[in-house]
Amino acid sequence: MTRRRQQLTEAQLSELKKAYAESKNADTRIRYQAVRLYGVGYSADEICEITGCSYSSLLRWWREYRTQGVAALQDGRRGGNSARLTAEQWAEMKERMHRYTPAQLFGEQVGSSSGQFWTISDVCHGLQKWYGVVYQSPTSYRTVMARCGFSYQRTEHVYRSRSETVVAEFEEAIEKN
């Protein structure tokens, strides 16, 4: 295996240090640091240990920096489920959820028996129907509900076979003791 001979110039090192100091994004800072360390002669294994990046990511960042400069190292991911909807779609979704009940919008295809309250399955159905958006996790749908001003309420597990008289007798027995 040949030893790499690519080194960074002083101007490139100062450019990377300046970009690192000015960046607020942690992922972007890791990229600046990894490329700088690689350019001054650290081994790839050492850099992967220090920064926590993979070997393939390090080489990709190095190649992108050498061809496109510092701007190529900026983290361009949009991230999060919110990226799937525009601001207008979020506003429209919030308006629909506050103005209508699931039964009014979906008829018989509601997630709850009454269709009066929004459920995860109702939000899922609405997002898919109106915007073609499907999330992988139920947590994402809870986030949608929270962002639209709704809180996720778990159902109270009261069993139909539960006898109120037996419960009252039990509570009386506890209070006497």
C-alpha positions in Angstrom: 0.0 0.0 0.0 1.5 3.4 -1.0 1.5 6.3 1.4 -0.5 9.2 0.3 1.4 12.3 -0.6 -1.4 14.8 -0.6 -0.9 17.5 2.0 -2.8 20.7 2.6 -1.2 24.0 2.1 -1.1 26.6 4.9 -3.9 28.5 3.1 -6.1 25.5 3.0 -5.4 24.7 6.6 -6.3 28.2 7.7 -9.4 28.1 5.5 -10.6 24.8 7.2 -9.8 26.2 10.7 -11.8 29.4 9.9 -14.7 27.4 8.5 -14.6 25.1 11.6 -14.7 28.1 14.0 -17.5 29.8 12.2 -19.7 26.7 11.8 -22.6 26.1 14.2 -23.5 22.7 12.7 -21.8 19.8 14.5 -21.9 17.5 11.5 -20.3 20.0 9.3 -17.6 20.7 11.9 -16.8 17.0 12.0 -16.2 17.1 8.3 -13.9 20.1 8.5 -11.9 18.5 11.3 -11.7 15.1 9.5 -10.4 16.7 6.3 -7.9 18.9 8.1 -6.5 15.9 10.0 -6.3 13.8 6.9 -4.5 16.7 5.1 -1.9 17.0 7.8 -1.0 13.4 7.8 -3.1 11.6 10.4 -3.9 8.0 9.4 -7.5 7.2 8.4 -7.9 4.9 11.3 -6.9 7.6 13.8 -9.3 10.1 12.2 -12.2 7.6 12.2 -11.5 7.0 15.9 -11.3 10.7 16.7 -14.3 11.9 14.7 -16.5 8.8 14.7 -16.8 8.9 10.9 -16.5 5.9 8.6 -13.5 5.3 6.4 -15.7 5.7 3.2 -17.1 9.0 4.5 -13.7 10.3 5.2 -12.4 9.5 1.7 -15.6 11.0 0.1 -15.2 14.2 2.1 -11.5 14.4 1.2 -12.4 13.9 -2.5 -15.2 16.5 -2.4 -12.9 19.0 -0.6 -10.1 18.6 -3.2 -12.5 19.1 -6.1 -15.0 21.6 -4.8 -13.5 23.3 -1.8 -14.9 24.0 1.7 -18.5 24.6 0.5 -18.7 20.9 -0.5 -18.3 19.9 3.2 -21.3 21.7 4.5 -24.1 19.4 5.7 -26.8 19.6 3.1 -29.3 17.2 4.6 -32.7 18.6 5.1 -33.4 16.1 7.9 -36.5 15.3 9.9 -40.0 14.4 8.8 -40.9 18.1 8.7 -38.9 18.3 5.5 -41.6 16.2 3.7 -44.2 19.0 4.0 -43.9 22.6 3.0 -44.9 25.5 5.3 -48.1 25.9 3.4 -49.0 22.2 3.7 -48.3 22.4 7.5 -50.6 25.3 7.8 -53.3 23.6 5.7 -53.0 20.4 7.8 -53.3 22.3 11.0 -56.4 24.1 9.7 -58.0 20.9 8.6 -57.4 19.1 11.9 -58.8 22.0 13.9 -61.8 22.7 11.7 -63.0 19.2 11.0 -63.3 15.9 12.8 -62.0 12.7 11.1 -65.6 11.5 10.6 -66.4 14.7 8.6 -63.3 14.2 6.4 -63.1 10.5 6.0 -66.6 9.2 6.7 -66.5 5.5 7.5 -62.8 5.2 7.1 -62.0 6.7 10.6 -59.6 5.1 13.1 -61.8 5.4 16.1 -65.4 4.2 16.6 -66.9 7.7 16.9 -64.6 9.6 14.5 -64.8 12.6 16.8 -61.1 12.7 17.8 -58.0 12.5 15.8 -56.0 9.3 16.1 -52.6 8.2 14.7 -54.3 6.2 12.0 -56.5 9.2 11.0 -53.4 11.5 10.7 -51.7 8.7 8.7 -54.7 8.4 6.4 -54.9 12.2 5.9 -51.3 12.7 5.1 -51.3 9.9 2.6 -54.5 11.1 1.0 -53.8 14.8 0.8 -50.0 15.0 0.3 -48.8 11.4 -0.5 -46.6 11.4 2.6 -46.1 8.2 4.5 -43.8 8.1 7.6 -42.1 4.9 8.9 -42.7 5.5 12.6 -45.8 6.2 14.7 -43.7 8.7 16.5 -43.6 10.8 13.4 -47.4 11.0 13.3 -47.4 12.0 17.0 -45.0 14.8 16.0 -47.4 15.9 13.3 -50.2 15.9 15.9 -48.1 18.0 18.3 -47.0 20.4 15.7 -50.7 20.9 14.7 -51.5 21.6 18.4 -52.9 18.3 19.4 -51.6 16.1 22.2 -51.5 12.3 22.0 -53.8 10.7 24.5 -53.6 7.1 25.3 -56.9 5.4 25.8 -57.9 4.4 29.3 -57.8 0.7 29.6 -61.2 0.1 31.3 -62.4 -3.4 30.7 -66.1 -4.0 29.9 -66.2 -6.9 32.3 -65.2 -4.5 35.1 -67.9 -4.3 37.7 -68.3 -0.8 39.3 -69.7 -2.3 42.5 -66.8 -4.7 42.9 -64.4 -1.7 42.4 -66.3 0.4 45.0 -66.2 -2.5 47.5 -62.5 -2.9 46.9 -61.8 0.8 47.4 -63.8 0.8 50.6 -61.8 -2.1 51.9 -58.6 -0.2 51.2 -59.8 2.9 53.0 -60.8 0.9 56.1 -57.3 -0.6 56.4 
